[in-house]
Amino acid sequence: MIKAFGDGRVFETEITGDDEIEALGLMPWMSPPCYPNMSALDQPYGDPGAKRELAQRMRRRGVSRWHPDPARACDEAEQRRAAK
C-alpha cells in the first residue's frame, strides 16, 4: 500500500494477508482479494484444520454448505439444542 502525504512524502507500507483479512472482516472460508506474494497462491487459504472442524460441525448440525455464515448458524443450532 502506498501512502502519500500532503507535504510530498510518499511511503510504501507492507500489508500482510492477516491485516487484509481483519480489515475486510472476512470469514474463515473467504479468500482475500489479493495475496501478499505469488508463492501464496500455491498454499491453501486459512487453517485446514479449522476448515475441517467447521465442516464437521455443519454436518452435525445440518447447516447448508452454502449458508452465508455457517459458523454463526452452527452456534445458533448448538444453543437451540442446549436449551432443550
Buried (B, 14 or more C-beta within 10 A) or exposed (E): EEEEEEEEEEEEEEEEBEBBBEEEEBBBBEEBEEBBEEEEEEEEBBEEEEBEEBBEBBEEBEBEEEEEEBBEBBEEBEEEEEEE
